[in-house]
Amino acid sequence: MSSNRIVRTAEERDLDTVVSLRAEMFAAMSVLAESSEWQRNARTWFADRLDDPRCRIVVVEVAGRVVSCALGTIRDAAPSPSAPRGSDILVSNVSTAPDARGRGHGRAAFDAVMAWAQASGVERAELLATVDGREMYERAGFKETGHPAMRADLRL
């Protein structure tokens, strides 16, 4: 635990760092993320959601520097046995700067997103875990489902 850690909602001034941390996350997943196009688009996407009541972008600041972030996006899902009201959240973009890892900053950002989700009445949370993050998510109650995430690239 860091005594000088500040956990807060992201502001406009944090967006370049949030995008950089997103690129770090992709690097940790061995995803090639060098294109500047996706980074410009991501910055715009994050900026558009700073005041969106269905999104929460959390940053962790240490000694005046943002070192970690997490994102929660409430989704409109069809009701199901595990979410009878159809209230669910996608947790993503949980990332920490390489030189700040291992100090609980990512967990602090993640916990803040989860607390916001619970306070918002969300019934279920979903995420895609990296190998490094898996244990933290399991400790928070996440379980691997028998239904793997699948994706298709629809770009022509």
CNS distance restraints for C-alpha pairs under 8 A (distance, minus, plus):
assign (resid   1 and name CA) (resid 103 and name CA) 6.40 0.50 0.50
assign (resid   1 and name CA) (resid 104 and name CA) 6.19 0.50 0.50
assign (resid   2 and name CA) (resid 103 and name CA) 7.20 0.50 0.50
assign (resid   2 and name CA) (resid 104 and name CA) 7.88 0.50 0.50
assign (resid   4 and name CA) (resid  62 and name CA) 5.99 0.50 0.50
assign (resid   4 and name CA) (resid  63 and name CA) 6.70 0.50 0.50
assign (resid   5 and name CA) (resid  60 and name CA) 6.64 0.50 0.50
assign (resid   5 and name CA) (resid  61 and name CA) 5.77 0.50 0.50
assign (resid   5 and name CA) (resid  62 and name CA) 4.86 0.50 0.50
assign (resid   5 and name CA) (resid  63 and name CA) 7.51 0.50 0.50
assign (resid   5 and name CA) (resid 105 and name CA) 7.96 0.50 0.50
assign (resid   6 and name CA) (resid  60 and name CA) 5.62 0.50 0.50
assign (resid   6 and name CA) (resid  61 and name CA) 5.04 0.50 0.50
assign (resid   6 and name CA) (resid  62 and name CA) 6.42 0.50 0.50
assign (resid   7 and name CA) (resid  58 and name CA) 7.02 0.50 0.50
assign (resid   7 and name CA) (resid  59 and name CA) 5.92 0.50 0.50
assign (resid   7 and name CA) (resid  60 and name CA) 4.56 0.50 0.50
assign (resid   7 and name CA) (resid  61 and name CA) 6.42 0.50 0.50
assign (resid   7 and name CA) (resid 108 and name CA) 7.03 0.50 0.50
assign (resid   7 and name CA) (resid 109 and name CA) 6.64 0.50 0.50
assign (resid   7 and name CA) (resid 112 and name CA) 7.59 0.50 0.50
assign (resid   8 and name CA) (resid  58 and name CA) 5.65 0.50 0.50
assign (resid   8 and name CA) (resid  59 and name CA) 5.62 0.50 0.50
assign (resid   8 and name CA) (resid  60 and name CA) 6.50 0.50 0.50
assign (resid   8 and name CA) (resid  61 and name CA) 7.95 0.50 0.50
assign (resid   9 and name CA) (resid  56 and name CA) 7.00 0.50 0.50
assign (resid   9 and name CA) (resid  57 and name CA) 5.79 0.50 0.50
assign (resid   9 and name CA) (resid  58 and name CA) 4.49 0.50 0.50
assign (resid   9 and name CA) (resid  59 and name CA) 6.09 0.50 0.50
assign (resid  10 and name CA) (resid  14 and name CA) 6.03 0.50 0.50
assign (resid  10 and name CA) (resid  15 and name CA) 7.54 0.50 0.50
assign (resid  10 and name CA) (resid  50 and name CA) 7.10 0.50 0.50
assign (resid  10 and name CA) (resid  57 and name CA) 5.46 0.50 0.50
assign (resid  10 and name CA) (resid  58 and name CA) 5.31 0.50 0.50
assign (resid  10 and name CA) (resid  59 and name CA) 5.57 0.50 0.50
assign (resid  11 and name CA) (resid  15 and name CA) 7.06 0.50 0.50
assign (resid  11 and name CA) (resid  50 and name CA) 6.87 0.50 0.50
assign (resid  12 and name CA) (resid  47 and name CA) 6.60 0.50 0.50
assign (resid  12 and name CA) (resid  50 and name CA) 7.59 0.50 0.50
assign (resid  14 and name CA) (resid  18 and name CA) 6.20 0.50 0.50
assign (resid  14 and name CA) (resid  59 and name CA) 7.98 0.50 0.50
assign (resid  14 and name CA) (resid  66 and name CA) 7.29 0.50 0.50
assign (resid  15 and name CA) (resid  19 and name CA) 6.17 0.50 0.50
assign (resid  15 and name CA) (resid  43 and name CA) 6.15 0.50 0.50
assign (resid  15 and name CA) (resid  46 and name CA) 6.97 0.50 0.50
assign (resid  15 and name CA) (resid  47 and name CA) 7.12 0.50 0.50
assign (resid  16 and name CA) (resid  20 and name CA) 6.21 0.50 0.50
assign (resid  16 and name CA) (resid  43 and name CA) 6.82 0.50 0.50
assign (resid  17 and name CA) (resid  21 and name CA) 6.03 0.50 0.50
assign (resid  17 and name CA) (resid  66 and name CA) 6.94 0.50 0.50
assign (resid  18 and name CA) (resid  22 and name CA) 6.15 0.50 0.50
assign (resid  18 and name CA) (resid  59 and name CA) 7.91 0.50 0.50
assign (resid  18 and name CA) (resid  68 and name CA) 7.94 0.50 0.50
assign (resid  18 and name CA) (resid  69 and name CA) 6.59 0.50 0.50
assign (resid  19 and name CA) (resid  23 and name CA) 6.33 0.50 0.50
assign (resid  19 and name CA) (resid  39 and name CA) 6.38 0.50 0.50
assign (resid  19 and name CA) (resid  42 and name CA) 6.59 0.50 0.50
assign (resid  19 and name CA) (resid  43 and name CA) 6.20 0.50 0.50
assign (resid  20 and name CA) (resid  24 and name CA) 6.35 0.50 0.50
assign (resid  21 and name CA) (resid  25 and name CA) 6.22 0.50 0.50
assign (resid  21 and name CA) (resid  68 and name CA) 7.12 0.50 0.50
assign (resid  21 and name CA) (resid  69 and name CA) 7.34 0.50 0.50
assign (resid  21 and name CA) (resid  93 and name CA) 7.86 0.50 0.50
assign (resid  21 and name CA) (resid  95 and name CA) 5.73 0.50 0.50
assign (resid  21 and name CA) (resid  96 and name CA) 6.45 0.50 0.50
assign (resid  21 and name CA) (resid  97 and name CA) 6.40 0.50 0.50
assign (resid  22 and name CA) (resid  26 and name CA) 6.40 0.50 0.50
assign (resid  22 and name CA) (resid  93 and name CA) 5.87 0.50 0.50
assign (resid  22 and name CA) (resid  94 and name CA) 7.96 0.50 0.50
assign (resid  22 and name CA) (resid  95 and name CA) 6.60 0.50 0.50
assign (resid  23 and name CA) (resid  27 and name CA) 6.23 0.50 0.50
assign (resid  23 and name CA) (resid  33 and name CA) 6.20 0.50 0.50
assign (resid  24 and name CA) (resid  28 and name CA) 6.23 0.50 0.50
assign (resid  24 and name CA) (resid  95 and name CA) 7.07 0.50 0.50
assign (resid  24 and name CA) (resid  96 and name CA) 7.79 0.50 0.50
assign (resid  24 and name CA) (resid  97 and name CA) 7.20 0.50 0.50
assign (resid  24 and name CA) (resid  98 and name CA) 7.97 0.50 0.50
assign (resid  25 and name CA) (resid  29 and name CA) 6.42 0.50 0.50
assign (resid  25 and name CA) (resid  93 and name CA) 7.07 0.50 0.50
assign (resid  25 and name CA) (resid  94 and name CA) 7.50 0.50 0.50
assign (resid  25 and name CA) (resid  95 and name CA) 5.58 0.50 0.50
assign (resid  25 and name CA) (resid  96 and name CA) 7.90 0.50 0.50
assign (resid  26 and name CA) (resid  30 and name CA) 6.24 0.50 0.50
assign (resid  26 and name CA) (resid  31 and name CA) 5.05 0.50 0.50
assign (resid  26 and name CA) (resid  32 and name CA) 7.07 0.50 0.50
assign (resid  26 and name CA) (resid  33 and name CA) 6.43 0.50 0.50
assign (resid  27 and name CA) (resid  31 and name CA) 5.56 0.50 0.50
assign (resid  27 and name CA) (resid  32 and name CA) 6.75 0.50 0.50
assign (resid  27 and name CA) (resid  33 and name CA) 7.03 0.50 0.50
assign (resid  28 and name CA) (resid 130 and name CA) 7.73 0.50 0.50
assign (resid  29 and name CA) (resid 130 and name CA) 6.51 0.50 0.50
assign (resid  35 and name CA) (resid  39 and name CA) 7.03 0.50 0.50
assign (resid  36 and name CA) (resid  40 and name CA) 6.21 0.50 0.50
assign (resid  37 and name CA) (resid  41 and name CA) 6.22 0.50 0.50
assign (resid  38 and name CA) (resid  42 and name CA) 5.88 0.50 0.50
assign (resid  39 and name CA) (resid  43 and name CA) 6.18 0.50 0.50
assign (resid  40 and name CA) (resid  44 and name CA) 6.41 0.50 0.50
assign (resid  41 and name CA) (resid  45 and name CA) 6.08 0.50 0.50
assign (resid  42 and name CA) (resid  46 and name CA) 6.09 0.50 0.50
assign (resid  43 and name CA) (resid  47 and name CA) 6.07 0.50 0.50
assign (resid  44 and name CA) (resid  48 and name CA) 6.09 0.50 0.50
assign (resid  45 and name CA) (resid  49 and name CA) 6.53 0.50 0.50
assign (resid  46 and name CA) (resid  50 and name CA) 6.38 0.50 0.50
assign (resid  48 and name CA) (resid  52 and name CA) 7.52 0.50 0.50
assign (resid  49 and name CA) (resid  55 and name CA) 6.33 0.50 0.50
assign (resid  49 and name CA) (resid  56 and name CA) 7.95 0.50 0.50
assign (resid  50 and name CA) (resid  55 and name CA) 7.46 0.50 0.50
assign (resid  50 and name CA) (resid  56 and name CA) 7.38 0.50 0.50
assign (resid  50 and name CA) (resid  57 and name CA) 7.10 0.50 0.50
assign (resid  51 and name CA) (resid  55 and name CA) 7.89 0.50 0.50
assign (resid  52 and name CA) (resid  56 and name CA) 7.73 0.50 0.50
assign (resid  54 and name CA) (resid  73 and name CA) 5.84 0.50 0.50
assign (resid  54 and name CA) (resid  74 and name CA) 5.09 0.50 0.50
assign (resid  54 and name CA) (resid  75 and name CA) 7.70 0.50 0.50
assign (resid  55 and name CA) (resid  71 and name CA) 7.23 0.50 0.50
assign (resid  55 and name CA) (resid  72 and name CA) 5.60 0.50 0.50
assign (resid  55 and name CA) (resid  73 and name CA) 4.49 0.50 0.50
assign (resid  55 and name CA) (resid  74 and name CA) 6.28 0.50 0.50
assign (resid  56 and name CA) (resid  71 and name CA) 5.69 0.50 0.50
assign (resid  56 and name CA) (resid  72 and name CA) 5.17 0.50 0.50
assign (resid  56 and name CA) (resid  73 and name CA) 6.61 0.50 0.50
assign (resid  56 and name CA) (resid 113 and name CA) 6.63 0.50 0.50
assign (resid  56 and name CA) (resid 116 and name CA) 7.71 0.50 0.50
assign (resid  57 and name CA) (resid  69 and name CA) 7.15 0.50 0.50
assign (resid  57 and name CA) (resid  70 and name CA) 5.94 0.50 0.50
assign (resid  57 and name CA) (resid  71 and name CA) 4.56 0.50 0.50
assign (resid  57 and name CA) (resid  72 and name CA) 6.58 0.50 0.50
assign (resid  57 and name CA) (resid 113 and name CA) 7.63 0.50 0.50
assign (resid  58 and name CA) (resid  69 and name CA) 5.39 0.50 0.50
assign (resid  58 and name CA) (resid  70 and name CA) 5.30 0.50 0.50
assign (resid  58 and name CA) (resid  71 and name CA) 6.28 0.50 0.50
assign (resid  58 and name CA) (resid 109 and name CA) 5.76 0.50 0.50
assign (resid  58 and name CA) (resid 110 and name CA) 8.00 0.50 0.50
assign (resid  58 and name CA) (resid 112 and name CA) 7.04 0.50 0.50
assign (resid  58 and name CA) (resid 113 and name CA) 6.72 0.50 0.50
assign (resid  59 and name CA) (resid  66 and name CA) 6.38 0.50 0.50
assign (resid  59 and name CA) (resid  67 and name CA) 7.49 0.50 0.50
assign (resid  59 and name CA) (resid  68 and name CA) 5.63 0.50 0.50
assign (resid  59 and name CA) (resid  69 and name CA) 4.24 0.50 0.50
assign (resid  59 and name CA) (resid  70 and name CA) 6.65 0.50 0.50
assign (resid  59 and name CA) (resid 109 and name CA) 6.12 0.50 0.50
assign (resid  60 and name CA) (resid  66 and name CA) 5.55 0.50 0.50
assign (resid  60 and name CA) (resid  67 and name CA) 5.86 0.50 0.50
assign (resid  60 and name CA) (resid  68 and name CA) 5.06 0.50 0.50
assign (resid  60 and name CA) (resid  69 and name CA) 6.09 0.50 0.50
assign (resid  60 and name CA) (resid 105 and name CA) 6.36 0.50 0.50
assign (resid  60 and name CA) (resid 106 and name CA) 7.85 0.50 0.50
assign (resid  60 and name CA) (resid 108 and name CA) 7.33 0.50 0.50
assign (resid  60 and name CA) (resid 109 and name CA) 6.16 0.50 0.50
assign (resid  61 and name CA) (resid  65 and name CA) 5.14 0.50 0.50
assign (resid  61 and name CA) (resid  66 and name CA) 4.16 0.50 0.50
assign (resid  61 and name CA) (resid  67 and name CA) 5.86 0.50 0.50
assign (resid  61 and name CA) (resid  68 and name CA) 7.29 0.50 0.50
assign (resid  62 and name CA) (resid  66 and name CA) 6.37 0.50 0.50
assign (resid  62 and name CA) (resid  67 and name CA) 6.76 0.50 0.50
assign (resid  67 and name CA) (resid  96 and name CA) 5.67 0.50 0.50
assign (resid  67 and name CA) (resid  97 and name CA) 5.31 0.50 0.50
assign (resid  67 and name CA) (resid 100 and name CA) 6.37 0.50 0.50
assign (resid  67 and name CA) (resid 105 and name CA) 7.39 0.50 0.50
assign (resid  68 and name CA) (resid  94 and name CA) 7.40 0.50 0.50
assign (resid  68 and name CA) (resid  95 and name CA) 5.53 0.50 0.50
assign (resid  68 and name CA) (resid  96 and name CA) 4.13 0.50 0.50
assign (resid  68 and name CA) (resid  97 and name CA) 6.24 0.50 0.50
assign (resid  68 and name CA) (resid 105 and name CA) 6.00 0.50 0.50
assign (resid  68 and name CA) (resid 106 and name CA) 5.65 0.50 0.50
assign (resid  68 and name CA) (resid 109 and name CA) 6.85 0.50 0.50
assign (resid  69 and name CA) (resid  93 and name CA) 6.82 0.50 0.50
assign (resid  69 and name CA) (resid  94 and name CA) 5.57 0.50 0.50
assign (resid  69 and name CA) (resid  95 and name CA) 5.60 0.50 0.50
assign (resid  69 and name CA) (resid  96 and name CA) 6.64 0.50 0.50
assign (resid  69 and name CA) (resid 106 and name CA) 6.63 0.50 0.50
assign (resid  69 and name CA) (resid 109 and name CA) 5.60 0.50 0.50
assign (resid  69 and name CA) (resid 110 and name CA) 7.72 0.50 0.50
assign (resid  70 and name CA) (resid  91 and name CA) 7.36 0.50 0.50
assign (resid  70 and name CA) (resid  92 and name CA) 6.23 0.50 0.50
assign (resid  70 and name CA) (resid  93 and name CA) 5.08 0.50 0.50
assign (resid  70 and name CA) (resid  94 and name CA) 4.15 0.50 0.50
assign (resid  70 and name CA) (resid  95 and name CA) 6.62 0.50 0.50
assign (resid  70 and name CA) (resid 106 and name CA) 7.44 0.50 0.50
assign (resid  70 and name CA) (resid 109 and name CA) 5.42 0.50 0.50
assign (resid  70 and name CA) (resid 110 and name CA) 5.64 0.50 0.50
assign (resid  70 and name CA) (resid 113 and name CA) 6.85 0.50 0.50
assign (resid  71 and name CA) (resid  91 and name CA) 5.71 0.50 0.50
assign (resid  71 and name CA) (resid  92 and name CA) 5.17 0.50 0.50
assign (resid  71 and name CA) (resid  93 and name CA) 5.54 0.50 0.50
assign (resid  71 and name CA) (resid  94 and name CA) 6.71 0.50 0.50
assign (resid  71 and name CA) (resid 110 and name CA) 7.87 0.50 0.50
assign (resid  71 and name CA) (resid 113 and name CA) 6.68 0.50 0.50
assign (resid  72 and name CA) (resid  89 and name CA) 6.27 0.50 0.50
assign (resid  72 and name CA) (resid  90 and name CA) 5.70 0.50 0.50
assign (resid  72 and name CA) (resid  91 and name CA) 4.56 0.50 0.50
assign (resid  72 and name CA) (resid  92 and name CA) 6.38 0.50 0.50
assign (resid  72 and name CA) (resid 113 and name CA) 5.82 0.50 0.50
assign (resid  72 and name CA) (resid 114 and name CA) 7.75 0.50 0.50
assign (resid  72 and name CA) (resid 117 and name CA) 7.52 0.50 0.50
assign (resid  73 and name CA) (resid  89 and name CA) 5.36 0.50 0.50
assign (resid  73 and name CA) (resid  90 and name CA) 5.24 0.50 0.50
assign (resid  73 and name CA) (resid  91 and name CA) 6.57 0.50 0.50
assign (resid  74 and name CA) (resid  87 and name CA) 7.27 0.50 0.50
assign (resid  74 and name CA) (resid  88 and name CA) 5.77 0.50 0.50
assign (resid  74 and name CA) (resid  89 and name CA) 4.24 0.50 0.50
assign (resid  74 and name CA) (resid  90 and name CA) 6.44 0.50 0.50
assign (resid  74 and name CA) (resid 117 and name CA) 7.75 0.50 0.50
assign (resid  74 and name CA) (resid 122 and name CA) 7.57 0.50 0.50
assign (resid  75 and name CA) (resid  87 and name CA) 6.76 0.50 0.50
assign (resid  75 and name CA) (resid  88 and name CA) 5.51 0.50 0.50
assign (resid  75 and name CA) (resid  89 and name CA) 5.60 0.50 0.50
assign (resid  75 and name CA) (resid  90 and name CA) 7.10 0.50 0.50
assign (resid  76 and name CA) (resid  86 and name CA) 6.47 0.50 0.50
assign (resid  76 and name CA) (resid  87 and name CA) 6.44 0.50 0.50
assign (resid  76 and name CA) (resid  88 and name CA) 7.07 0.50 0.50
assign (resid  77 and name CA) (resid  86 and name CA) 4.70 0.50 0.50
assign (resid  77 and name CA) (resid  87 and name CA) 6.24 0.50 0.50
assign (resid  77 and name CA) (resid  88 and name CA) 6.58 0.50 0.50
assign (resid  78 and name CA) (resid  85 and name CA) 7.81 0.50 0.50
assign (resid  78 and name CA) (resid  86 and name CA) 4.93 0.50 0.50
assign (resid  79 and name CA) (resid  83 and name CA) 5.64 0.50 0.50
assign (resid  79 and name CA) (resid  84 and name CA) 4.75 0.50 0.50
assign (resid  79 and name CA) (resid  85 and name CA) 5.16 0.50 0.50
assign (resid  79 and name CA) (resid  86 and name CA) 3.81 0.50 0.50
assign (resid  79 and name CA) (resid  87 and name CA) 7.49 0.50 0.50
assign (resid  80 and name CA) (resid  84 and name CA) 5.08 0.50 0.50
assign (resid  80 and name CA) (resid  85 and name CA) 7.57 0.50 0.50
assign (resid  80 and name CA) (resid  86 and name CA) 6.51 0.50 0.50
assign (resid  82 and name CA) (resid 123 and name CA) 7.66 0.50 0.50
assign (resid  82 and name CA) (resid 124 and name CA) 7.05 0.50 0.50
assign (resid  83 and name CA) (resid  87 and name CA) 6.00 0.50 0.50
assign (resid  83 and name CA) (resid  88 and name CA) 7.05 0.50 0.50
assign (resid  83 and name CA) (resid 123 and name CA) 5.51 0.50 0.50
assign (resid  83 and name CA) (resid 124 and name CA) 6.13 0.50 0.50
assign (resid  85 and name CA) (resid 123 and name CA) 7.72 0.50 0.50
assign (resid  86 and name CA) (resid 123 and name CA) 7.74 0.50 0.50
assign (resid  87 and name CA) (resid 121 and name CA) 7.51 0.50 0.50
assign (resid  87 and name CA) (resid 122 and name CA) 5.02 0.50 0.50
assign (resid  87 and name CA) (resid 123 and name CA) 5.38 0.50 0.50
assign (resid  87 and name CA) (resid 124 and name CA) 6.67 0.50 0.50
assign (resid  88 and name CA) (resid 122 and name CA) 5.48 0.50 0.50
assign (resid  88 and name CA) (resid 123 and name CA) 5.76 0.50 0.50
assign (resid  88 and name CA) (resid 124 and name CA) 4.74 0.50 0.50
assign (resid  88 and name CA) (resid 125 and name CA) 5.63 0.50 0.50
assign (resid  88 and name CA) (resid 126 and name CA) 7.56 0.50 0.50
assign (resid  89 and name CA) (resid 117 and name CA) 7.15 0.50 0.50
assign (resid  89 and name CA) (resid 122 and name CA) 6.76 0.50 0.50
assign (resid  89 and name CA) (resid 124 and name CA) 6.38 0.50 0.50
assign (resid  89 and name CA) (resid 125 and name CA) 4.78 0.50 0.50
assign (resid  89 and name CA) (resid 126 and name CA) 6.21 0.50 0.50
assign (resid  90 and name CA) (resid 125 and name CA) 5.94 0.50 0.50
assign (resid  90 and name CA) (resid 126 and name CA) 4.99 0.50 0.50
assign (resid  90 and name CA) (resid 127 and name CA) 5.74 0.50 0.50
assign (resid  91 and name CA) (resid 113 and name CA) 7.75 0.50 0.50
assign (resid  91 and name CA) (resid 125 and name CA) 6.87 0.50 0.50
assign (resid  91 and name CA) (resid 126 and name CA) 6.10 0.50 0.50
assign (resid  91 and name CA) (resid 127 and name CA) 5.09 0.50 0.50
assign (resid  91 and name CA) (resid 128 and name CA) 8.00 0.50 0.50
assign (resid  92 and name CA) (resid 127 and name CA) 6.22 0.50 0.50
assign (resid  92 and name CA) (resid 128 and name CA) 7.33 0.50 0.50
assign (resid  94 and name CA) (resid 106 and name CA) 6.37 0.50 0.50
assign (resid  94 and name CA) (resid 109 and name CA) 7.44 0.50 0.50
assign (resid  94 and name CA) (resid 110 and name CA) 6.65 0.50 0.50
assign (resid  95 and name CA) (resid 106 and name CA) 6.16 0.50 0.50
assign (resid  96 and name CA) (resid 100 and name CA) 6.47 0.50 0.50
assign (resid  96 and name CA) (resid 101 and name CA) 5.96 0.50 0.50
assign (resid  96 and name CA) (resid 105 and name CA) 6.98 0.50 0.50
assign (resid  96 and name CA) (resid 106 and name CA) 5.74 0.50 0.50
assign (resid  97 and name CA) (resid 101 and name CA) 6.43 0.50 0.50
assign (resid 100 and name CA) (resid 105 and name CA) 7.59 0.50 0.50
assign (resid 101 and name CA) (resid 105 and name CA) 7.20 0.50 0.50
assign (resid 101 and name CA) (resid 106 and name CA) 7.72 0.50 0.50
assign (resid 104 and name CA) (resid 108 and name CA) 6.13 0.50 0.50
assign (resid 105 and name CA) (resid 109 and name CA) 6.37 0.50 0.50
assign (resid 106 and name CA) (resid 110 and name CA) 6.07 0.50 0.50
assign (resid 107 and name CA) (resid 111 and name CA) 5.87 0.50 0.50
assign (resid 107 and name CA) (resid 136 and name CA) 7.36 0.50 0.50
assign (resid 108 and name CA) (resid 112 and name CA) 6.22 0.50 0.50
assign (resid 109 and name CA) (resid 113 and name CA) 6.43 0.50 0.50
assign (resid 110 and name CA) (resid 114 and name CA) 6.24 0.50 0.50
assign (resid 111 and name CA) (resid 115 and name CA) 6.05 0.50 0.50
assign (resid 112 and name CA) (resid 116 and name CA) 6.19 0.50 0.50
assign (resid 113 and name CA) (resid 117 and name CA) 6.20 0.50 0.50
assign (resid 114 and name CA) (resid 118 and name CA) 6.21 0.50 0.50
assign (resid 115 and name CA) (resid 119 and name CA) 6.11 0.50 0.50
assign (resid 116 and name CA) (resid 120 and name CA) 6.06 0.50 0.50
assign (resid 117 and name CA) (resid 121 and name CA) 6.49 0.50 0.50
assign (resid 117 and name CA) (resid 122 and name CA) 5.36 0.50 0.50
assign (resid 118 and name CA) (resid 122 and name CA) 5.44 0.50 0.50
assign (resid 118 and name CA) (resid 123 and name CA) 7.43 0.50 0.50
assign (resid 126 and name CA) (resid 142 and name CA) 7.99 0.50 0.50
assign (resid 129 and name CA) (resid 133 and name CA) 5.82 0.50 0.50
assign (resid 129 and name CA) (resid 134 and name CA) 5.35 0.50 0.50
assign (resid 129 and name CA) (resid 137 and name CA) 7.61 0.50 0.50
assign (resid 130 and name CA) (resid 134 and name CA) 5.96 0.50 0.50
assign (resid 133 and name CA) (resid 137 and name CA) 6.49 0.50 0.50
assign (resid 134 and name CA) (resid 138 and name CA) 6.17 0.50 0.50
assign (resid 135 and name CA) (resid 139 and name CA) 6.19 0.50 0.50
assign (resid 136 and name CA) (resid 140 and name CA) 6.41 0.50 0.50
assign (resid 137 and name CA) (resid 141 and name CA) 6.53 0.50 0.50
assign (resid 137 and name CA) (resid 142 and name CA) 5.42 0.50 0.50
assign (resid 138 and name CA) (resid 142 and name CA) 4.71 0.50 0.50
assign (resid 138 and name CA) (resid 143 and name CA) 6.09 0.50 0.50
